[in-house]
Amino acid sequence: MGKRRVLGPSAWMLGATGLAIGVFAAYLVKQGNPGNMGLCIACFLRDISSFFGGEAMKMNGFAYIRPEIVGMMLGATVAAISFREFKARGGSGSVYRFVLGFIFMVSALIFLGCPVRAWLRLGGGDLNAAVGIAGLVVGIFVGTVFLRRGYIVGRVKKLAKPLGFVMAAIAVILLVLALVTFYSGAAPGGFSTVAKGAKKTAEGVVFTAEKVISPADASMVDGAIVGADGAVVASPDSVAAAAGVPGGSRAPLYLSLVAGLAIGVAAQRSRFCSVGGIRDSILIKRYDLLVGVAGLVIGVAVMNMVFGQFNLGFEGQPAAHTNFLGNFLPMVLVGLTAVFMGGCPLRQVIMASEGDLDAVAAILGMMLGAVASHALSLASTGAGPASGAWVAMGAMAAVTLGIGFMRTQKA
Amino acid sequence: MVEVDVRGFVCPVPLMRTKKALESEPTQIVVFADDGTAKTNVTYLLQDEGYAVVVTDDGDDYRIEGNK
């Protein structure tokens, strides 16, 4: 007769996966990814959306097909096929998941990060992330109340096998676009991309060390940027003070791709989830997924200290703001929508790659949510949440709770 | 013996239902699942609860049998 144990082998496998993701994330930041953003599913899906949305959707500062995401998709697909877990399935509330993905993304971009990045920010010393995580716990708790009362997003149906390859096919297309952009130096098909290391001045002039990108007819003269008519559009001081645009901050393409592949395989095998740990501890008193998150925070914190990237405090944190409610409230929505979708966005990427078309719907919802977030100026900046963010959160909370009640059936 | 059918459901529902079925402390439990994550999660849950677990895969569904 075996004995009951609290932490079994799955906990250690999850812990190791978390640790690996944390270490990779810190290293990707050291290699050029934005601060505390070695990996962020929300931000990186947004960056991919920006490649297609571009200037028209006010997203041109982000446009870059993040190879981490593409790698994760392909890695998870290969792992799922190798271990006979690849199954085409769908039809369990795809529309709901699309809407939940949309709300998830708009909320995440008010906090400035998905749950994975929230943990990574915490491991970088960003205490604003602790506020967000407190909100995340509240949101997950509300989600577990619905689950206990019988919330089910829908019953999954088996589908014809080729349909399961939708996410992998999208990943291959994205990879081709990324490689063409990388080797030709320009985005094909009229899409947008940001050059590596690009900076933007307070006047909105975008440039790299080699050339001025926007306005296109301007040029660099003695440290200033001068327009075609000879007028100074950005002074030398302004040029010196220019900050890098997020899309221009990136690790080398192949490094990102390999890291993504490794994370995709590890996450598929271990079922790592950044919200499931809190959910399971509340709901069924299982802590193995939480060990994964603990591993991630330890891994990234230690490596950030080694690389000199650790900075404890609220102020001056990379891609973050210090508004208390602006960090707390959106993460309540992130936690709730993640529980309703059946997992954090990292899990959605993995499940989509395993053949789950509902997870594909959630991801498409997220990508469209990113476009709406920027086009409608709902995304936060380092200065804080946008004025429209509060109304948007109210409306999104109403829709999310509405879905919760609609999908709750007493067993 | 207790039987639990969680085919068509994704986590955490399979785990919740298995956990509930374990409340009667059965000496044998059989769980039917069709999702890889559910299979893995249920297997680990049963092992951590002290069951010897055998998983059979007919290519479509998983049959997870736990014995104490």
Contacts between the chains, C-beta under 8 A, distances in Angstrom:
chain1	res1	chain2	res2	distance
A	1	B	50	6.6
A	1	B	68	6.0
A	2	B	47	7.9
A	2	B	49	7.9
A	2	B	50	3.2
A	2	B	51	6.6
A	2	B	52	7.0
A	2	B	68	7.0
A	3	B	50	5.5
A	4	B	48	6.9
A	4	B	49	5.5
A	4	B	50	5.3
A	5	B	48	5.2
A	5	B	50	7.7
A	6	B	48	7.5
A	7	B	48	7.8
A	8	B	44	5.7
A	8	B	47	5.7
A	8	B	48	4.1
A	9	B	44	7.2
A	9	B	47	7.5
A	10	B	40	7.5
A	10	B	44	4.0
A	10	B	48	7.8
A	80	B	36	7.0
A	83	B	36	7.5
A	84	B	57	6.8
A	85	B	36	3.1
A	85	B	37	8.0
A	85	B	39	7.9
A	87	B	34	7.4
A	87	B	35	7.4
A	87	B	36	7.0
A	89	B	34	8.0
A	89	B	35	7.6
A	92	B	8	7.7
A	92	B	10	7.2
A	147	B	12	6.6
A	147	B	13	7.8
A	147	B	16	7.0
A	152	B	9	7.0
A	152	B	13	6.3
A	153	B	10	7.8
A	155	B	8	4.1
A	155	B	9	6.9
A	156	B	8	5.0
A	156	B	9	7.0
A	156	B	10	6.1
A	156	B	34	7.5
A	156	B	35	7.0
A	157	B	8	7.4
A	158	B	34	7.2
A	158	B	60	7.5
A	271	B	37	5.3
A	271	B	40	6.1
A	271	B	41	6.8
A	276	B	11	7.4
A	276	B	12	7.4
A	279	B	12	6.3
A	280	B	12	6.5
A	280	B	15	7.2
A	283	B	12	6.1
A	283	B	16	6.6
A	284	B	12	7.0
A	284	B	15	5.7
A	284	B	16	6.1
A	284	B	19	4.8
A	286	B	15	7.2
A	286	B	45	6.9
A	286	B	48	7.9
A	288	B	44	6.8
A	342	B	10	5.1
A	342	B	11	6.7
A	343	B	11	7.4
A	351	B	37	7.5
A	354	B	36	6.7
